Amino acid sequence: MPKLTSLDRTLSKRGLASRKDARALILAGRVRVDGRVITKPTQQIPADRARIEIDDVAAGPQASRRMIAFHKPRGVVTTRRDPEGRKTVFDVLGDAAVGLVAVGRLDRASTGLLLLTNDTDLANRLTDPANRTIRRYVVTVRGRVEPDTARRIETGVDVQASRGGTERLSAARVEIRKASGRETHLIVDLVEGRNREIRRLFDAADHEVTRLHRVAFGDVELGTLEPGEWREVSV
């Protein structure tokens, strides 16, 4: 016997929508399972085998692999729903993001390249630190960053951990592009996506980050995308 799971939970487990959003999609008649519209969120389905479509587009494991590159604007959060009511990347993308999950995150104040995909295995491979996928950022900080400070950030810095104690963070590369007494412009490469990693690294070196803009994630570059724009990426 196949394992049965409620439809709203299945959508949530596949990363297609939060439970609340899933219920709304189902009640609106926007979800098909094996070709049949289902309007009952608690309907039990064979979660591992069911073909799910949202707005007539295949979603989840049965869907064709898809990834998009999105230029995240400042002030937008990388969550499907925000309890504080702030605009999310999914609000900006609308129907273009149906069935997609974000590959990692950018904090609210950060801008630039965000990847979204319907392939959770691909998302996991891209974000797994063991694979050392480069994330490249253009960074501006207050004050002059000396070469010794840049090398120390590459070597590793002990910073306060969110749950107490300390953790060691480091950048794969720090390149100083332009420095003055007022501010420094840098290129920073990371191979991990820890929470607010670049901001915490430079805070530990007494330099406040004033601009954080991601321009590349692995082989994908932001290119000429304007804030709020997106394009399909070959996978």
Secondary structure by P-SEA (a helix, b strand, c coil): ccccccaaaaaaaaccccaaaaaaaaaaccccccccccccccccccccccccccccccccccccbbbbbbbcccccccccccccccccccccccccccccccccccccccccbbbbcccaaaaaaaaccccbbbbbbbccccccccaaaaaaaaacccccccccbbbbbbbccccccccccccccbbbbbcccccaaaaaaaaaacccccbbbbccccccccccccccbbbbbcc
